């Protein structure tokens, strides 16, 4: 408009079409030109636009009643009153402008004001008289209550609290119980001998529970996106890399197992009672790594329970889910060699230790659960398959430095890694350590595999490698350190190999670093974590959105 950009918007690197709304009331009577520009050449480098609509109501909520919209809710600013002799001294003061004259007039809080009108609001605490050397804490609470979600669901907290005032009351009435453990957690964490930056990384990653990545619905179900509003369904293989909620809030993680993984499809879950398939997005689709991960998570949730009631309730379906994985071990030798859809959004073929290590770890976890449940037949079957798989893996897939993939590239020329060095190659061993299952491969081979990952996949500066082999998506840029998904030390870089091969994922970095700590590679683990910290310094990126 008049040669200037007055409104602009951009995509978010996803295929989903979403409404974007501009408020143009301030431009009434003027003429503007709308331009669509696409100058991005990376992954998803295109613009999809369906149509433009001129309307008096935002399209995002055009057909939704006002009291069902996501922005329909309440806010509350409250101050604690500790004098029981003065039962009603809270003072809410609505100010009609930013000029705050004195004395202030009390507002009744029930007036209607035009949308867009700027208003100031203040709250005065009751007066307190202090003697010399005394101190007093004025405790204010800012609470909010927005019950509705864009998908028509309601937030879980709306089941407990009627509005923001009820939230504020709860916080003030239970402040000691809420604040005490919170401060204790903070003090124990920050008073530890861990480096400050590692503490930042440890607690920053659990912050997703308070972001749009995490949803807790009114019916008690918990859902986690892969990223905010992208890739739905508690994706089983993506969440294979997460342990924070399971360790800090195990009851919530058990909800995911019981309300999705082990709930029947016709009841809204992902479990197929006829086969044991656990749909990896709560659907009808199979992911080899996710299926094995579901067994491992079930054992983790059992270990994080006070007793064995969780295991007793779910063992029949855990066993059936395990049998589904075993059915893909077609010749019963402990190796899964058929099509294996996985977290790289492609299918591996042939024996490999990415899916294979998760499978062996799942067999060990199932063996432990079976013995606890008195299911000797299942326990012995798991032990037999595990022993065979361990032996054959070390014979067929160990090249002296690391574990490779045994694949027929003539039949499957794309999306494999063959003799490449995959950072996730002993992922299942890391899980086994987490669950106290011992080694699934020879300990020295495991340590050597991690040393090779460090030697070949770690880059103090990703720039030179990514200039030669550009990644599908740029999560980090030149000048920063990172761990590549896969490399080919022999020099035969597979340009159509495993997807995302030239990318750097913090999820992989953290699981590799955590495993390295178990194997005594502490310095290497700290270097990897420090690189993540430096890349997500607030001056460069959002430190809470790795």
C-alpha positions in Angstrom: 0.0 0.0 0.0 1.6 3.3 -1.2 4.8 1.3 -1.8 5.0 -0.1 1.7 4.3 -3.5 3.2 1.5 -3.1 5.7 0.6 -6.7 6.5 2.7 -9.9 5.9 2.6 -13.5 6.9 4.7 -16.6 6.1 4.4 -20.4 6.2 5.6 -22.7 8.9 7.3 -25.5 6.9 4.3 -27.8 6.9 1.9 -29.0 4.3 -1.3 -28.4 6.3 -3.4 -25.5 5.1 -4.5 -23.2 7.9 -6.3 -19.9 7.9 -4.3 -16.7 8.3 -6.2 -13.6 9.3 -5.2 -9.9 9.0 -7.2 -7.2 10.9 -7.4 -4.4 8.2 -9.9 -2.1 10.0 -7.3 0.6 10.2 -6.9 0.5 6.4 -10.5 1.2 5.6 -11.1 3.2 2.4 -7.6 2.6 1.0 -6.4 0.5 -1.9 -3.9 -2.3 -1.5 -2.2 -4.9 -3.7 -1.7 -8.5 -2.4 1.5 -10.2 -3.4 2.4 -13.9 -3.0 6.2 -14.4 -2.9 8.0 -17.7 -2.8 11.8 -17.3 -2.5 12.5 -20.3 -0.3 14.4 -23.2 -1.9 14.7 -25.6 0.9 12.5 -28.5 2.0 8.8 -27.8 1.6 9.9 -24.8 -0.4 6.6 -23.8 -2.0 3.5 -21.8 -1.1 0.0 -23.3 -1.1 -2.8 -20.7 -1.1 -6.4 -21.7 -1.5 -8.4 -18.4 -1.6 -8.7 -14.9 -0.1 -11.8 -13.9 1.8 -12.9 -10.5 3.0 -15.0 -10.9 6.1 -16.0 -9.2 9.3 -15.1 -12.3 11.4 -11.8 -14.2 11.5 -12.0 -17.4 9.4 -10.3 -19.5 12.0 -13.4 -19.4 14.2 -16.1 -18.2 11.7 -18.6 -21.0 12.4 -17.8 -21.4 16.1 -20.1 -19.9 18.7 -18.3 -17.2 20.7 -18.4 -19.2 24.0 -16.7 -22.2 22.3 -13.7 -20.4 20.8 -10.2 -20.9 21.9 -9.9 -17.3 23.0 -13.0 -17.4 25.1 -12.0 -17.5 28.7 -11.1 -15.6 31.9 -8.1 -13.9 33.4 -7.6 -13.2 37.0 -5.2 -11.0 39.0 -5.5 -11.8 42.7 -3.6 -10.9 45.9 -3.5 -13.0 49.0 -5.4 -11.7 52.1 -4.1 -13.3 55.3 -6.2 -11.3 57.8 -9.2 -13.4 58.6 -10.8 -10.4 60.5 -11.1 -8.6 57.2 -12.9 -11.1 54.9 -13.3 -8.9 51.9 -10.5 -6.4 51.3 -9.6 -7.4 47.7 -9.6 -4.4 45.5 -10.1 -4.8 41.8 -9.6 -1.5 40.0 -10.4 -1.1 36.3 -8.9 2.0 34.9 -10.4 3.6 31.8 -7.1 4.8 30.4 -3.4 4.7 30.8 -3.6 7.9 32.8 -4.2 6.7 36.3 -5.6 9.5 38.4 -5.6 9.4 42.2 -7.7 8.5 44.0 -8.7 5.5 42.0 -12.4 4.5 41.6 -13.3 0.9 42.2 -14.6 -0.9 39.1 -17.4 -3.5 39.3 -15.6 -5.7 36.8 -18.9 -6.5 34.8 -18.8 -3.7 32.3 -18.5 -4.3 28.5 -15.8 -2.5 26.5 -15.2 -2.3 22.7 -12.7 -4.9 21.4 -9.4 -3.1 20.7 -9.8 -0.5 23.4 -6.7 -0.4 25.5 -7.3 -0.5 29.2 -5.1 -0.7 32.3 -6.0 -2.9 35.3 -4.6 -2.6 38.8 -4.9 -4.5 42.0 -4.0 -3.1 45.4 -3.0 -5.3 48.3 -4.4 -4.7 51.7 -2.2 -2.3 53.7 0.3 -3.8 56.1 2.1 -2.1 59.0 5.7 -3.2 59.4 7.9 -2.6 62.4 11.6 -2.0 62.2 13.5 -5.0 60.7 10.2 -6.8 59.8 9.5 -8.2 56.4 6.3 -9.2 54.7 5.6 -10.9 51.4 2.8 -9.7 49.1 1.7 -12.6 47.1 0.0 -12.0 43.8 -1.4 -14.6 41.4 -2.0 -14.1 37.7 -4.3 -16.9 36.5 -6.0 -17.8 33.3 -8.7 -20.2 32.2 -9.3 -20.9 28.5 -11.2 -24.2 28.4 -11.7 -24.8 24.6 -9.3 -26.2 22.1 -9.4 -25.7 18.3 -10.4 -29.3 17.7 -13.5 -29.0 19.8 -12.0 -30.6 22.9 -11.7 -29.0 26.3 -8.6 -28.7 28.4 -8.3 -31.1 31.3 -8.0 -28.2 33.8 -11.5 -27.0 32.8 -12.8 -30.2 34.5 -11.3 -29.0 37.8 -11.8 -25.3 37.7 -14.8 -23.2 36.7 -12.8 -20.1 35.8 -9.6 -18.2 36.4 -10.7 -17.0 39.8 -11.1 -20.6 41.0 -7.6 -21.3 39.8 -6.3 -18.3 41.7 -8.1 -19.5 44.8 -6.6 -22.9 44.5 -3.1 -21.6 44.1 -3.4 -19.3 47.2 -5.1 -21.9 49.4 -2.5 -24.5 48.5 0.5 -22.3 48.0 2.7 -24.0 50.6 2.1 -27.5 49.2 2.7 -26.3 45.7 5.6 -24.0 46.2 7.5 -26.1 48.6 8.3 -29.1 46.4 8.8 -26.8 43.4 11.5 -24.9 45.2 13.0 -28.1 46.5 13.2 -29.4 43.0 14.8 -26.2 41.8 17.3 -26.0 44.6 18.3 -29.6 44.4 18.8 -29.3 40.6 20.7 -26.0 40.6 22.8 -26.8 43.7 24.1 -29.9 42.1 27.7 -30.2 40.7 26.4 -30.4 37.1 27.5 -27.6 34.8 24.9 -24.8 34.7 24.4 -25.2 30.9 23.7 -28.9 31.3 21.1 -28.1 33.9 19.5 -25.7 31.5 19.4 -28.4 28.8 17.9 -30.9 31.3 15.1 -28.8 32.5 14.4 -27.0 29.2 13.5 -30.2 27.4 10.8 -31.0 29.9 9.2 -27.6 29.3 7.3 -29.1 26.4 4.7 -30.2 29.0 3.7 -26.5 29.4 3.7 -25.7 25.6 1.4 -26.3 22.7 3.3 -29.6 22.0 1.4 -31.2 24.9 -2.4 -31.5 25.2 -4.3 -32.9 28.1 -8.0 -33.3 27.2 -11.0 -33.2 29.4 -11.5 -36.9 29.1 -8.1 -37.5 30.6 -6.4 -38.4 27.4 -2.9 -37.0 26.8 -1.5 -36.2 23.4 1.9 -35.0 22.2 2.6 -33.6 18.8 6.0 -34.2 17.2 6.2 -30.4 17.1 3.6 -27.8 17.9 0.5 -28.5 15.7 2.5 -30.8 13.4 2.5 -34.6 13.2 -0.2 -35.9 15.5 -0.9 -39.0 17.4 1.7 -39.5 20.1 3.9 -40.9 17.3 5.4 -43.9 18.9 8.8 -43.9 17.3 9.3 -40.1 17.9 8.3 -40.5 21.5 10.8 -43.4 21.8 13.4 -40.6 22.4 11.5 -39.0 25.4 11.8 -40.1 29.0 11.1 -36.9 30.9 7.4 -37.2 31.6 7.7 -40.9 32.4 10.3 -40.2 35.0 8.9 -37.0 36.5 5.1 -37.7 36.1 4.8 -41.5 35.6 1.0 -41.5 36.1 0.7 -39.3 33.0 2.8 -41.6 30.9 0.8 -44.6 32.0 -2.3 -42.7 30.7 -0.8 -42.7 27.3 -0.2 -46.4 27.4 -3.6 -47.3 28.6 -5.7 -44.7 26.8 -4.0 -45.0 23.5 -1.5 -47.8 23.0 -3.5 -50.6 24.7 -7.0 -49.2 24.0 -8.9 -50.8 21.1 -9.4 -48.9 17.9 -13.2 -48.8 18.2 -12.7 -47.1 21.6 -10.4 -44.4 20.1 -7.1 -46.1 20.8 -4.5 -47.6 18.6 -4.6 -51.3 19.6 -5.7 -54.0 17.2 -7.0 -56.8 19.3 -7.0 -59.3 16.5 -3.3 -58.9 15.7 -1.5 -57.0 18.4 -0.6 -54.1 16.1 -0.2 -50.8 18.0 -0.9 -48.1 15.3 2.1 -45.8 15.6 -0.2 -42.7 15.5 -3.1 -44.4 17.3 -4.2 -45.5 13.8 -3.9 -48.6 11.6 -0.3 -48.2 10.5 2.8 -50.2 11.6 6.2 -48.8 12.5 8.7 -51.4 13.5 10.7 -49.2 15.9 7.5 -47.8 17.4 6.0 -51.2 18.0 9.2 -52.4 19.8 9.3 -49.1 21.7 5.8 -49.6 23.0 6.9 -52.8 24.7 9.9 -51.0 26.2 7.7 -48.1 27.4 5.3 -50.6 29.0 8.1 -52.1 31.0 9.4 -48.6 32.0 5.9 -47.6 33.2 5.7 -50.8 35.2 9.1 -50.0 36.8 7.9 -46.5 37.6 4.7 -47.9 39.4 4.3 -48.6 43.1 3.1 -52.1 42.5 2.3 -54.5 39.6 -1.3 -53.5 39.0 -0.4 -51.7 35.8 1.4 -54.8 34.5 -1.5 -57.1 35.5 -4.0 -55.0 33.7 -2.1 -54.7 30.5 0.0 -57.8 30.3 -2.3 -59.6 27.8 -2.1 -56.7 25.4 1.6 -56.2 26.0 2.2 -59.8 25.1 0.0 -59.6 22.0 1.9 -56.5 20.9 5.1 -58.4 21.4 3.8 -61.3 19.3 3.1 -58.8 16.5 6.8 -57.9 16.5 7.8 -61.5 16.6 5.5 -62.2 13.6 7.8 -59.9 11.6 10.8 -62.1 12.7 9.6 -64.4 10.0 12.2 -67.2 10.4 12.3 -66.9 14.2 16.0 -66.2 14.4 15.9 -63.0 16.4 16.3 -60.7 13.4 13.6 -58.6 11.8 14.4 -58.5 8.1 11.2 -57.5 6.3 9.9 -54.0 5.6 10.5 -51.8 8.7 8.8 -48.4 8.7 10.6 -46.2 11.1 11.2 -42.7 12.5 13.1 -41.6 9.4 9.8 -41.7 7.5 11.1 -44.5 5.3 11.3 -48.3 5.4 14.4 -50.3 6.1 14.9 -53.7 4.6 17.1 -56.5 5.9 18.8 -57.0 9.2 20.0 -53.9 11.0 20.7 -52.8 14.6 18.5 -49.7 14.6 15.2 -51.7 14.6 17.2 -54.8 15.7 18.5 -53.4 18.9 15.1 -52.1 19.9 13.6 -55.6 19.1 16.2 -57.4 21.3 15.7 -54.9 24.1 11.9 -55.4 23.8 12.4 -59.2 24.0 14.4 -58.8 27.2 11.8 -56.4 28.7 9.1 -58.8 27.8 11.0 -61.7 29.3 11.2 -59.9 32.6 7.5 -59.0 32.5 6.5 -62.5 31.6 8.5 -64.0 34.4 6.9 -61.6 36.9 3.5 -62.6 35.5 4.3 -66.3 35.8 4.1 -66.7 32.0 7.0 -69.2 31.6 6.2 -70.0 28.0 6.5 -66.4 26.8 9.6 -65.8 28.9 11.4 -68.8 27.4 10.4 -67.8 23.8 11.8 -64.3 24.4 15.0 -65.7 25.9 15.5 -68.0 22.9 14.9 -65.3 20.3 17.1 -62.9 22.1 20.1 -65.3 22.3 19.8 -66.1 18.6 19.4 -62.5 17.5 22.4 -61.3 19.6 24.6 -64.1 18.1 23.5 -63.5 14.5 23.8 -59.7 14.8 27.4 -59.9 16.0 28.3 -62.4 13.3 26.5 -60.7 10.3 26.4 -57.0 11.1 29.6 -56.1 12.9 32.3 -54.7 10.5 35.0 -54.3 13.1 34.2 -50.7 13.8 30.4 -50.4 14.0 27.2 -52.2 13.1 25.9 -52.1 9.6 22.8 -53.0 7.6 22.5 -56.2 5.7 20.4 -55.1 2.7 20.1 -56.1 -0.9 20.6 -52.7 -2.6 19.6 -54.1 -6.0 16.1 -54.7 -4.6 16.0 -51.7 -2.3 18.3 -49.0 -3.7 16.8 -46.1 -1.9 16.5 -45.0 1.8 18.8 -47.6 3.2 22.2 -47.1 4.9 24.0 -50.4 4.1 27.6 -50.0 5.4 27.0 -46.5 6.7 27.6 -45.4 10.3 24.1 -44.6 11.7 24.1 -42.6 14.9 21.1 -44.5 16.1 22.7 -47.9 15.5 22.6 -49.1 19.1 19.5 -47.2 20.3 18.0 -50.3 21.8 21.1 -50.7 24.0 20.5 -47.2 25.5 17.0 -48.3 26.3 18.2 -51.5 27.8 20.5 -49.5 30.2 17.5 -47.2 31.1 15.5 -50.3 32.1 18.3 -52.2 33.8 18.3 -55.0 31.2 22.0 -55.4 30.8 23.9 -55.6 27.5 22.1 -56.9 24.4 25.4 -57.0 22.4 29.0 -57.6 23.4 29.9 -54.6 25.7 33.1 -53.8 23.8 31.3 -53.8 20.5 28.8 -51.4 21.9 31.5 -49.1 23.1 33.4 -49.3 19.8 30.2 -48.5 17.9 29.7 -45.3 19.9 33.3 -44.4 19.4 32.8 -44.7 15.7 29.7 -42.6 15.9 31.8 -39.9 17.6 34.6 -40.3 15.1 32.6 -40.3 11.9 29.3 -38.4 12.7 30.4 -35.7 15.0 31.3 -32.4 13.3 32.7 -29.4 15.3 31.4 -27.3 12.3 28.7 -28.8 10.1 29.4 -26.3 7.4 32.0 -28.1 5.2 30.0 -31.3 5.2 26.7 -29.6 4.5 28.2 -27.6 1.7 29.1 -30.8 0.0 26.0 -32.7 1.0 23.1 -30.2 1.6 20.6 -31.5 4.2 16.9 -31.9 3.4 16.2 -29.4 6.2 18.5 -26.9 7.8 18.1 -27.3 11.6 21.5 -25.8 12.2 23.8 -23.6 10.1 27.5 -23.4 9.3 29.7 -22.6 12.3 27.9 -24.8 14.7 28.7 -28.3 15.9 26.4 -31.2 15.5 26.0 -35.0 15.2 24.9 -36.1 11.7 22.2 -38.8 11.3 24.4 -41.0 9.2 27.7 -40.9 7.3 29.6 -43.4 5.1 33.2 -43.6 6.3 34.3 -45.6 3.3 33.5 -42.7 1.1 30.5 -44.1 -0.8 28.1 -41.5 0.4 24.5 -42.6 -0.5 22.8 -39.6 -1.9 19.5 -41.5 -1.9 20.2 -43.3 1.3 18.5 -43.1 4.7 16.3 -40.0 4.8 17.5 -37.0 6.8 21.1 -38.5 6.6 22.8 -35.0 6.5 20.6 -33.5 9.2 21.2 -32.9 12.9 18.5 -33.9 15.3 18.7 -33.0 19.0 16.6 -36.1 19.8 19.3 -38.3 18.4 22.1 -36.3 19.9 20.6 -36.6 23.4 20.0 -40.3 23.2 23.5 -40.9 21.9 25.0 -38.6 24.6 22.9 -40.4 27.3 24.1 -43.7 26.1 27.7 -42.5 26.0 27.5 -41.6 29.7 26.6 -45.2 30.5 29.6 -46.4 28.5 32.1 -44.1 30.3 32.4 -41.6 27.4 31.5 -38.7 29.6 33.6 -36.0 27.8 32.1 -36.8 24.4 28.6 -36.8 25.9 29.2 -33.4 27.5 30.6 -32.0 24.3 27.4 -33.0 22.4 25.1 -31.5 25.0 27.1 -28.3 25.1 26.8 -28.0 21.4 23.0 -28.2 21.7 23.1 -25.6 24.4 25.2 -23.2 22.3 23.0 -23.6 19.2 19.9 -22.8 21.2 21.4 -19.8 23.0 18.6 -17.2 23.4 20.6 -14.8 21.1 20.3 -17.4 18.3 17.1 -19.4 18.8 14.4 -20.3 21.2 16.1 -22.2 24.1 12.9 -24.0 24.9 12.2 -25.2 21.4 15.0 -27.4 20.4 
